[in-house]
Amino acid sequence: MAEEIKYSEDSIRSLDWKEHIRLRPGMYIGKLGDGSAYDDGIYVLLKEIVDNCIDEFVMGAGRSIEISISDHKVSVRDYGRGIPLGKVIDCVSKINTGGKYDSKAFQKSVGLNGVGTKAVNALSNNFVVQSYRDGKTKIAEFAKGELTRDEPEKDTTQRNGTAITFIPDETIFRHYRYIPEFIENMIWNYVYLNSGLTINFNGKKYFSERGLYDLLEKNTDAESLRYPIIHLKGDDIEIAMTHGQQYGEEYYSFVNGQHTTQGGTHQAAFREAVVKTVREFYKKEFDAADIRASIVAAIAIKVQEPVFESQTKTKLGSQNIGPEGPSVRGFINDFVKRALDNYLHQNPATKEALEKRILQSERERKDIAGIKKLANERAKKASLHNRKLRDCKLHFDDTHERKQETTLFITEGDSASGSITKSRDVMTQAVFSLKGKPLNCFSLTKKVVYENEEFNLLQHALNIEDGLEGLRYNNIVIATDADVDGMHIRLLMMTFFLQFFPDLVKAGHVSILQTPLFRVRNKKETIYCYNDQERQNAIERLGGKPEITRFKGLGEISPDEFGLFIGKDIRLEPVILKDANIHSLLEYFMGKNTPDRQQHIVKNLRIEKDDAQTAASADTITEAINEDDFAA
């Protein structure tokens, strides 16, 4: 019989603010991660600090922000009003303390709960805050939320504002690194939403004059657009939209400057409003899917006292614009109906192009309807006993707190799939096994997704046929051998996603699993190495003549060892799309321009002369292929 667990007054604990944040960091910053995903905690820490700077800009104080990141040290300086000097320590170390509770001071701010900066403080090894205000300055320093230095006020000649420097705690954010592309995307969003604001990041200047128009222009392929970008602005709302040639729908939505990556009531209202307005304008009952197919749109609204579904503010839950304001749905619907209707009346060329795009989508949908029905029936039968998918128990569309961890490993062959399956976390990690090299689907239509059994089963495993709303796994990890064939499979899978589901890549869901190339060990210690430099360092560290094993494939790694590489120390390289022109990108690398591509590879190929790695370096080949367009 199990021993009875005592439950008494002594079992009840009261944690102070920093203890609670450090014990339950996920409540405050979402998932922790190592920086390989755009929504990992280290980026949330940066965002929490910059959000305060943005609020100052919105209030008319300070037109520039300085951000610098060197190694693990982050510094942010604004030129706003500066924290009142007598409250500097309280504002960064007392929970529920701040200047945003009075809506008159911060009418439409992102952060209203007085938590963000305190979370950064508690989760940092070192945290320094300095306020400059009316010729005086105050500085305080903390370590993991504990005050370590409190200097008296001094005179200063510096401009008003606040400077914060922090170093995230490595015991919480293990093996973390900042990926510049993720920070640049964050900064671009800030300047798109705040025309007139300049952000300097590590010496580079970011500025936007046209707001969401610039956002869409930067993130779309101009040659693929069916009509010029429609840009509409009103009180507390801004919209930019167009249609391209890609499959699916792509949205960038914002509330009070916060990028709501998971959408919410405002994004749902916009999708509904576009359909309603288009139907009424053309006086035709177009199918909603045909109207929204290939749409690329950005929407930003401002809301008083917004309600988000978590502290990380990635999904808006507010039903109303403000305590006494109209509903979000009604506000957006009225604006879109009026502004978009007027635009289409005033721009006949856009009116004609939009209708042509809708009719083309209708033809394509009807063309694959029969194939789609048969394929879905096959997939439904296969899902009862899908040999390709070894599913996990939790999924990304669940409400469980671990849903951010949900991962699908796409592997090649039975041996690699078997190793991952035996060592995975069955709660959050699933495995999809490929049979050899998948089809190069560049230039093919979406018919192939339904005609090709493997692609169709993968689409159903991910549940992305109708968009990302029902996505079942947050992380889609391509796990292939680190040889030429493995790299080829990676490119074929990336081609599949970019051709038919580019929003998966743009939303940061697709990564490459990094597994060790070498195991270096002696009788006392084992070191796993991911490249030749790490191997050399390990040999020097262990001394003597350690045993060196070269892993030629994932199937060679035992399940026990594999568990070390897909657990808390997993190394992932995100697939980052740097070039908005997806068609040209895929045409060059996956099309039929063989001579040009051969010359590119030969020019960038390096042969490893080390005896332990005599073949052409697969890593180098991947870098050559990816150097300008993919970070993978």
Secondary structure, 3 states (H helix, E strand, C coil): CCCCCCCCHHHCCCCCHHHHHHHCCHHHHCCCCCCCCCCCHHHHHHHHHHHHHHHHHHCCCCCEEEEEEECCEEEEEECCCCCCHHHHHHHHHCCCCCCCCCCCCCCCCCCCCCCHHHHHHHCEEEEEEEEEECCEEEEEEEECCEEEEECCCEECCCCCEEEEEEEECCCCCCCCCCCHHHHHHHHHHHHHHCCCCEEEECCEEECCCCCHHHHHHHHCCHHHCCCCCEEEEECCEEEEEEECCCCCCEEEEEECCEECCCCEHHHHHHHHHHHHHHHHHHCCCCCHHHHHCCEEEEEEECCCCCCECCCCCCCECCCECCCCCCEHHHHHHHHHHHHHHHHHHHCHHHHHHHHHHHHHHHHHHHHCHHHHHHHHHHHHHHHHCCCCEECCCCCCCCCCCCHHHCEEEEEECHHHHHHHHHHCCCCCEEEEEECCCCCCCCCCCCHHHHHCHHHHHHHHHHCCCCCCCCCCCCEEEEECCCCHHHHHHHHHHHHHHHHHCHHHHHCCCEEEEECCCEEEECCCCEEEECCHHHHHHHHHHHCCCCEEEECCCHHHCCHHHHHHHCCCCCEEEECEECCCCHHHHHHHHHCCCHHHHHHHHHHHCCECCCHHHCCECHHHHHHHHHCCCEEC
